Amino acid sequence: MKKHKIEIGMIVVDYNHPKETLLFVKQLIKQGIKNSKIVVVANGSNKKSINILKSSKMDFELLEIEKNNGWTGGVNNGAQHI
């Protein structure tokens, strides 16, 4: 991620649907929102899913959570990285 003042934080929670998640992230990036940061939370996702997310060249931070904490837990974990 580029170093700049974050004004908008976007958290995307994923659970073993990396292709759909990456399509969504691509659409967020296409919006061209300046001073933003995207955090993708792999919320208990398996290694295969995490590797697909890691292989992306898109500009987002990947947060790996070992246990699925539900959507709210994933968002709360992601918010700590905005």
C-alpha positions in Angstrom: 0.0 0.0 0.0 1.1 3.5 -0.7 1.9 5.8 2.3 -0.8 8.5 2.6 -3.4 9.8 4.9 -6.2 7.3 5.0 -9.6 9.0 4.7 -11.7 6.0 3.6 -11.2 2.4 4.9 -12.8 -0.5 3.1 -13.0 -3.9 4.7 -13.8 -7.0 2.7 -14.4 -10.2 4.6 -13.7 -13.5 2.7 -14.4 -17.1 3.7 -13.1 -19.4 0.9 -14.4 -17.4 -2.0 -11.2 -15.7 -3.2 -12.2 -15.3 -6.9 -15.4 -13.4 -6.0 -13.5 -11.4 -3.4 -10.9 -10.4 -5.9 -13.6 -9.4 -8.4 -15.1 -7.2 -5.8 -11.8 -5.6 -4.8 -11.1 -4.9 -8.5 -14.4 -3.0 -8.7 -13.5 -1.0 -5.5 -10.1 -0.1 -7.0 -11.8 0.9 -10.3 -13.7 3.6 -8.4 -10.5 5.5 -8.0 -11.1 6.6 -4.5 -8.1 8.7 -3.3 -6.7 8.3 0.2 -8.3 5.0 0.7 -7.2 1.6 2.0 -8.6 -1.8 1.3 -8.2 -4.6 3.9 -9.2 -8.1 2.8 -9.8 -10.3 5.9 -9.3 -14.0 5.2 -11.6 -15.0 8.0 -10.8 -18.7 8.6 -10.2 -19.3 4.9 -8.3 -22.4 3.9 -4.7 -22.2 2.6 -5.7 -22.6 -1.1 -8.0 -19.5 -0.8 -5.3 -17.5 1.0 -2.7 -18.4 -1.7 -5.1 -17.2 -4.4 -5.6 -13.9 -2.5 -1.8 -13.6 -2.0 -1.1 -14.1 -5.7 -3.1 -11.0 -6.6 -1.2 -8.0 -7.8 -3.9 -5.6 -6.6 -3.3 -3.0 -4.0 -4.8 -4.2 -0.7 -3.7 -5.5 2.6 -4.4 -9.2 3.3 -5.2 -10.1 6.9 -5.2 -13.8 7.7 -7.3 -14.9 10.6 -6.9 -18.5 11.6 -10.5 -19.0 13.0 -13.7 -17.9 11.3 -15.0 -15.2 13.6 -18.2 -14.5 11.6 -18.8 -11.4 9.5 -18.7 -9.0 12.5 -15.5 -10.5 13.9 -13.9 -10.2 10.5 -14.9 -6.6 10.2 -13.7 -5.8 13.7 -10.3 -7.5 12.9 -10.1 -5.6 9.7 -10.9 -2.2 11.3 -7.8 -2.6 13.5 -5.7 -2.3 10.3 -7.3 0.8 8.8 
